[in-house]
Amino acid sequence: MRVFGPLPAPARSMIIACIAMTDDLTTLKDDMTAFIEGHGMRRFHGHVDTEEVPSVAWEAGENADSWKDFVELAKAAGATFLIMHSFTLKREEVDYVVDTLRNSSFADDDDMEEARWLRSYIGKTGFVQLGWPQSGVMFIFEAGTEWHRRYQRLSEMADEFDGLVFDGGESSEE
Protein backbone atom coordinates (compact mmCIF):
# COMPACT_ATOMS: atom_id res chain seq x y z
CA MET A 1 0.00 0.00 0.00
CA ARG A 2 1.46 3.35 -1.03
CA VAL A 3 0.21 6.36 0.85
CA PHE A 4 0.51 9.67 -0.86
CA GLY A 5 1.26 12.48 1.48
CA PRO A 6 3.03 15.71 2.13
CA LEU A 7 6.44 16.51 0.78
CA PRO A 8 9.02 14.60 2.81
CA ALA A 9 11.29 17.46 3.83
CA PRO A 10 10.45 18.62 7.36
CA ALA A 11 10.63 22.27 6.33
CA ARG A 12 8.00 21.69 3.67
CA SER A 13 5.50 20.32 6.18
CA MET A 14 5.25 23.79 7.70
CA ILE A 15 4.12 25.23 4.36
CA ILE A 16 0.57 24.17 4.92
CA ALA A 17 0.30 24.84 8.64
CA CYS A 18 -2.34 27.53 8.33
CA ILE A 19 -4.53 25.34 6.11
CA ALA A 20 -4.03 22.21 8.21
CA MET A 21 -6.16 23.57 11.04
CA THR A 22 -9.27 21.97 9.54
CA ASP A 23 -10.06 18.27 9.74
CA ASP A 24 -11.64 18.02 6.29
CA LEU A 25 -10.25 19.55 3.10
CA THR A 26 -13.22 18.59 0.91
CA THR A 27 -14.42 22.20 0.64
CA LEU A 28 -10.89 23.34 -0.20
CA LYS A 29 -10.64 20.67 -2.91
CA ASP A 30 -14.01 21.72 -4.36
CA ASP A 31 -12.99 25.40 -4.28
CA MET A 32 -9.74 24.54 -6.05
CA THR A 33 -11.58 22.63 -8.75
CA ALA A 34 -13.96 25.54 -9.38
CA PHE A 35 -11.16 28.12 -9.34
CA ILE A 36 -8.96 26.13 -11.74
CA GLU A 37 -11.81 25.53 -14.16
CA GLY A 38 -12.91 29.17 -13.79
CA HIS A 39 -9.48 30.17 -15.09
CA GLY A 40 -10.04 28.02 -18.17
CA MET A 41 -7.49 25.45 -17.09
CA ARG A 42 -7.88 21.69 -17.08
CA ARG A 43 -7.07 19.24 -14.30
CA PHE A 44 -4.93 16.17 -14.78
CA HIS A 45 -5.77 13.64 -12.07
CA GLY A 46 -2.47 12.30 -10.81
CA HIS A 47 0.02 12.48 -8.01
CA VAL A 48 3.50 13.93 -8.22
CA ASP A 49 6.03 11.85 -6.29
CA THR A 50 8.35 14.60 -5.18
CA GLU A 51 11.03 12.07 -4.28
CA GLU A 52 11.24 11.01 -7.91
CA VAL A 53 11.26 14.32 -9.76
CA PRO A 54 12.85 17.71 -9.16
CA SER A 55 10.26 19.85 -7.42
CA VAL A 56 9.76 23.20 -5.77
CA ALA A 57 7.23 23.55 -2.96
CA TRP A 58 4.98 26.59 -2.68
CA GLU A 59 5.35 28.45 0.61
CA ALA A 60 1.89 29.47 1.75
CA GLY A 61 3.04 31.47 4.73
CA GLU A 62 0.12 32.84 6.73
CA ASN A 63 -2.20 33.17 3.72
CA ALA A 64 -4.76 30.36 3.71
CA ASP A 65 -5.82 31.37 0.18
CA SER A 66 -2.30 31.36 -1.25
CA TRP A 67 -3.28 28.36 -3.36
CA LYS A 68 -5.18 30.86 -5.54
CA ASP A 69 -1.93 32.73 -6.15
CA PHE A 70 -0.34 29.37 -7.03
CA VAL A 71 -3.04 28.68 -9.65
CA GLU A 72 -2.77 32.19 -11.07
CA LEU A 73 1.01 31.88 -11.28
CA ALA A 74 0.65 28.57 -13.12
CA LYS A 75 -1.64 30.22 -15.66
CA ALA A 76 0.69 33.23 -16.03
CA ALA A 77 3.58 30.80 -16.60
CA GLY A 78 1.66 29.28 -19.52
CA ALA A 79 0.41 26.10 -17.88
CA THR A 80 -2.76 24.87 -19.55
CA PHE A 81 -3.45 22.29 -16.87
CA LEU A 82 -2.71 21.53 -13.24
CA ILE A 83 -2.03 18.10 -11.82
CA MET A 84 -4.44 17.50 -8.96
CA HIS A 85 -4.51 14.77 -6.33
CA SER A 86 -6.49 14.35 -3.15
CA PHE A 87 -6.72 11.71 -0.47
CA THR A 88 -10.04 10.81 1.14
CA LEU A 89 -9.86 8.24 3.92
CA LYS A 90 -11.74 5.00 3.25
CA ARG A 91 -13.00 2.48 5.79
CA GLU A 92 -10.93 -0.31 4.19
CA GLU A 93 -7.74 1.71 4.68
CA VAL A 94 -8.41 2.26 8.36
CA ASP A 95 -9.44 -1.38 8.83
CA TYR A 96 -6.18 -2.50 7.19
CA VAL A 97 -4.11 -0.36 9.56
CA VAL A 98 -6.07 -1.40 12.66
CA ASP A 99 -6.03 -5.11 11.79
CA THR A 100 -2.36 -5.15 10.82
CA LEU A 101 -1.26 -3.31 13.95
CA ARG A 102 -3.51 -5.49 16.13
CA ASN A 103 -1.83 -8.61 14.74
CA SER A 104 1.65 -7.17 15.21
CA SER A 105 3.66 -7.75 18.32
CA PHE A 106 5.49 -4.46 17.72
CA ALA A 107 2.60 -1.96 17.85
CA ASP A 108 1.99 -0.42 21.25
CA ASP A 109 -1.32 0.59 22.85
CA ASP A 110 -0.91 4.22 21.82
CA ASP A 111 -0.53 3.23 18.16
CA MET A 112 -3.63 1.04 18.39
CA GLU A 113 -5.65 3.80 20.03
CA GLU A 114 -4.52 6.29 17.40
CA ALA A 115 -5.38 3.86 14.58
CA ARG A 116 -8.90 3.34 15.99
CA TRP A 117 -9.23 7.13 16.42
CA LEU A 118 -8.77 7.50 12.65
CA ARG A 119 -12.23 5.96 12.11
CA SER A 120 -13.72 9.36 12.93
CA TYR A 121 -12.14 10.72 9.71
CA ILE A 122 -13.53 8.15 7.27
CA GLY A 123 -14.98 9.96 4.27
CA LYS A 124 -13.01 13.14 4.93
CA THR A 125 -10.36 14.59 2.64
CA GLY A 126 -7.03 14.90 4.42
CA PHE A 127 -4.62 15.87 1.66
CA VAL A 128 -4.67 17.89 -1.56
CA GLN A 129 -1.82 18.40 -4.02
CA LEU A 130 -1.65 20.74 -7.01
CA GLY A 131 1.24 20.90 -9.41
CA TRP A 132 2.42 21.92 -12.83
CA PRO A 133 5.56 21.09 -14.80
CA GLN A 134 7.87 23.64 -16.31
CA SER A 135 11.40 23.27 -17.60
CA GLY A 136 11.82 19.84 -16.05
CA VAL A 137 10.72 20.96 -12.58
CA MET A 138 7.40 20.32 -10.83
CA PHE A 139 5.94 23.27 -8.98
CA ILE A 140 3.89 21.91 -6.08
CA PHE A 141 1.28 23.16 -3.65
CA GLU A 142 0.19 20.80 -0.87
CA ALA A 143 -2.32 21.07 1.96
CA GLY A 144 -2.75 18.37 4.58
CA THR A 145 -4.39 17.71 7.90
CA GLU A 146 -2.80 16.49 11.09
CA TRP A 147 -4.88 13.32 11.03
CA HIS A 148 -3.58 12.55 7.52
CA ARG A 149 0.01 12.80 8.73
CA ARG A 150 -0.84 10.41 11.57
CA TYR A 151 -2.60 8.06 9.15
CA GLN A 152 0.40 8.12 6.85
CA ARG A 153 2.76 7.24 9.73
CA LEU A 154 0.54 4.40 10.95
CA SER A 155 -0.04 3.11 7.42
CA GLU A 156 3.68 2.99 6.75
CA MET A 157 4.14 1.18 10.06
CA ALA A 158 1.42 -1.31 9.11
CA ASP A 159 3.04 -1.89 5.72
CA GLU A 160 6.32 -2.71 7.45
CA PHE A 161 4.60 -5.16 9.80
CA ASP A 162 2.35 -6.73 7.16
CA GLY A 163 3.64 -10.07 6.11
CA LEU A 164 6.19 -10.35 8.91
CA VAL A 165 5.93 -13.75 10.47
CA PHE A 166 7.93 -14.60 13.51
CA ASP A 167 8.40 -18.18 14.53
CA GLY A 168 8.35 -18.37 18.32
CA GLY A 169 9.73 -21.90 18.29
CA GLU A 170 13.07 -23.27 17.35
CA SER A 171 13.98 -23.33 13.73
CA SER A 172 14.60 -26.65 12.12
CA GLU A 173 17.29 -27.26 9.59
CA GLU A 174 16.51 -29.42 6.62
C-alpha positions in Angstrom: 0.0 0.0 0.0 1.5 3.3 -1.0 0.2 6.4 0.8 0.5 9.7 -0.9 1.3 12.5 1.5 3.0 15.7 2.1 6.4 16.5 0.8 9.0 14.6 2.8 11.3 17.5 3.8 10.5 18.6 7.4 10.6 22.3 6.3 8.0 21.7 3.7 5.5 20.3 6.2 5.2 23.8 7.7 4.1 25.2 4.4 0.6 24.2 4.9 0.3 24.8 8.6 -2.3 27.5 8.3 -4.5 25.3 6.1 -4.0 22.2 8.2 -6.2 23.6 11.0 -9.3 22.0 9.5 -10.1 18.3 9.7 -11.6 18.0 6.3 -10.2 19.6 3.1 -13.2 18.6 0.9 -14.4 22.2 0.6 -10.9 23.3 -0.2 -10.6 20.7 -2.9 -14.0 21.7 -4.4 -13.0 25.4 -4.3 -9.7 24.5 -6.0 -11.6 22.6 -8.8 -14.0 25.5 -9.4 -11.2 28.1 -9.3 -9.0 26.1 -11.7 -11.8 25.5 -14.2 -12.9 29.2 -13.8 -9.5 30.2 -15.1 -10.0 28.0 -18.2 -7.5 25.4 -17.1 -7.9 21.7 -17.1 -7.1 19.2 -14.3 -4.9 16.2 -14.8 -5.8 13.6 -12.1 -2.5 12.3 -10.8 0.0 12.5 -8.0 3.5 13.9 -8.2 6.0 11.8 -6.3 8.3 14.6 -5.2 11.0 12.1 -4.3 11.2 11.0 -7.9 11.3 14.3 -9.8 12.8 17.7 -9.2 10.3 19.9 -7.4 9.8 23.2 -5.8 7.2 23.6 -3.0 5.0 26.6 -2.7 5.4 28.4 0.6 1.9 29.5 1.7 3.0 31.5 4.7 0.1 32.8 6.7 -2.2 33.2 3.7 -4.8 30.4 3.7 -5.8 31.4 0.2 -2.3 31.4 -1.3 -3.3 28.4 -3.4 -5.2 30.9 -5.5 -1.9 32.7 -6.1 -0.3 29.4 -7.0 -3.0 28.7 -9.6 -2.8 32.2 -11.1 1.0 31.9 -11.3 0.6 28.6 -13.1 -1.6 30.2 -15.7 0.7 33.2 -16.0 3.6 30.8 -16.6 1.7 29.3 -19.5 0.4 26.1 -17.9 -2.8 24.9 -19.5 -3.4 22.3 -16.9 -2.7 21.5 -13.2 -2.0 18.1 -11.8 -4.4 17.5 -9.0 -4.5 14.8 -6.3 -6.5 14.4 -3.2 -6.7 11.7 -0.5 -10.0 10.8 1.1 -9.9 8.2 3.9 -11.7 5.0 3.2 -13.0 2.5 5.8 -10.9 -0.3 4.2 -7.7 1.7 4.7 -8.4 2.3 8.4 -9.4 -1.4 8.8 -6.2 -2.5 7.2 -4.1 -0.4 9.6 -6.1 -1.4 12.7 -6.0 -5.1 11.8 -2.4 -5.2 10.8 -1.3 -3.3 13.9 -3.5 -5.5 16.1 -1.8 -8.6 14.7 1.7 -7.2 15.2 3.7 -7.7 18.3 5.5 -4.5 17.7 2.6 -2.0 17.9 2.0 -0.4 21.3 -1.3 0.6 22.9 -0.9 4.2 21.8 -0.5 3.2 18.2 -3.6 1.0 18.4 -5.6 3.8 20.0 -4.5 6.3 17.4 -5.4 3.9 14.6 -8.9 3.3 16.0 -9.2 7.1 16.4 -8.8 7.5 12.7 -12.2 6.0 12.1 -13.7 9.4 12.9 -12.1 10.7 9.7 -13.5 8.1 7.3 -15.0 10.0 4.3 -13.0 13.1 4.9 -10.4 14.6 2.6 -7.0 14.9 4.4 -4.6 15.9 1.7 -4.7 17.9 -1.6 -1.8 18.4 -4.0 -1.7 20.7 -7.0 1.2 20.9 -9.4 2.4 21.9 -12.8 5.6 21.1 -14.8 7.9 23.6 -16.3 11.4 23.3 -17.6 11.8 19.8 -16.0 10.7 21.0 -12.6 7.4 20.3 -10.8 5.9 23.3 -9.0 3.9 21.9 -6.1 1.3 23.2 -3.6 0.2 20.8 -0.9 -2.3 21.1 2.0 -2.8 18.4 4.6 -4.4 17.7 7.9 -2.8 16.5 11.1 -4.9 13.3 11.0 -3.6 12.5 7.5 0.0 12.8 8.7 -0.8 10.4 11.6 -2.6 8.1 9.1 0.4 8.1 6.9 2.8 7.2 9.7 0.5 4.4 10.9 0.0 3.1 7.4 3.7 3.0 6.7 4.1 1.2 10.1 1.4 -1.3 9.1 3.0 -1.9 5.7 6.3 -2.7 7.5 4.6 -5.2 9.8 2.3 -6.7 7.2 3.6 -10.1 6.1 6.2 -10.3 8.9 5.9 -13.8 10.5 7.9 -14.6 13.5 8.4 -18.2 14.5 8.4 -18.4 18.3 9.7 -21.9 18.3 13.1 -23.3 17.4 14.0 -23.3 13.7 14.6 -26.6 12.1 17.3 -27.3 9.6 16.5 -29.4 6.6 
